[in-house]
Amino acid sequence: MNTSTSATWLEEAWQQGVHKTIRNAKRIQDTFPHISPQGVYDKNAPEWWTAGFWPGLLWLVYRDDPQHEAAADLRQIAASCERQLEGCLRDPDLVDHDLGFIWLLSGVASYRQMGSEDGRRRGMLAANLLAARFHVRGEFIRAWNFGSSMMDTRGVAIIDSMMNLPLLYWASEQSGDPRFRWLAEAHADTVAREFVRADGSICHVVEFDPHTGQKLREHGGQGHAPGSAWARGTAWALHGFALSFRYTGEARYLETAERAADFFLAMLGEDIVPVWDFRAPAEHQAAWDSSAATIAASGLFELAKLSPRGQIYAAAGERIVRGLYERYSPAESVAEEGLIMQGTVHYPEGRGINVPIIYGDYFYMEALVKLRGNEGLF
């Protein structure tokens, strides 16, 4: 996907990301960063849903140049992260729907790149545990384990789940067992029907009756309110449905991805980074979400390979990524470990407002990888 006009800035952006990741690895080591609120990434427990993005970032950099002098260290840190993550698979209270986010970027990545049989074993175990969360009557994958006073979480699914489905598609390919793919498709069909609105906007959380599987209501979740349009949720949808089409060839997933992409780009307009919720009222538009931009850009590059309108999506993705590099990257600054500024984790709860986020960094680098002509890890 690389072009001669983009080659100079693109290589500069990639090399800056590589150098900072290598530098960060010396301090972060095999811990699990989430946000960089004061220029330094924090540390989270390995069961937190973002735990795969740091080893995933290390694998992206390692794969680009396995002969780099830092490559062995990056590989060893990623392997140590993976061993820690395996402990979470043994505790049912620590296992939820985000197994794809975690294991596609750790165990599956190490298997694909290094032929690690431990990575394959862990990935297949994670896929089995993800499949076990499938609600048979409602035909969706249950999201969270925790309780809530606002909803019955035994019957909750969320839009983020679309990015976890490639773990099930991969497991079907590895095992020859079509059941993993069938469950993934059933969940994707439910999400397309119940989460994606006619205008291409997306809701974050849907609550189903845990006994009958019938849809009860929509929740705002990390968006402003029911009926709003959380920017990152839109990005999860366009990227996740594009991946489901890539794995299955089912045209309905491509159409859904295109609708979400068209809505995202229309609402983004000439901006590079969207406000955290496209429908947030004016008094709540002081928070932005660069992670939504990076996730969308990487997804647009998937659509560029799949859609008859691929050139439009490719151009939009490149505009976003170049804008992120030129306007939202702290470059080589030693005062900031994050690669991309102005991400927002959870505006309604006041968490992680306008800060670098590890998944924003990951998808920024994955988008650069794709623009340079290689594959992402999902």
Secondary structure, 3 states (H helix, E strand, C coil): CCCCCCHHHHHHHHHHHHHHHHHHHHHHCCCCCCECCCCCCCCCCCCCCCCCHHHHHHHHHHHHCCCCCCHHHHHHHHHHHHHHHHHHCCCHHHCCCCHHHHHCCCHHHHHHHHCCHHHHHHHHHHHHHHHCCEECCCCEECCCCCCCCCCCHHHEEEHHHHHCHHHHHHHHHHHCCCHHHHHHHHHHHHHHHHCECCCCCECCEEEECCCCCCEEEEECCCCCCCCCCEHHHHHHHHHHHHHHHHHHCCHHHHHHHHHHHHHHHHHHCCCCCCECECCCCHHHCCCECHHHHHHHHHHHHHHHHHCCCHHHHHHHHHHHHHHHHHHCCCCCCCCCCCCCCCECCECCCCECCCECEHHHHHHHHHHHHHHCCCCCCC
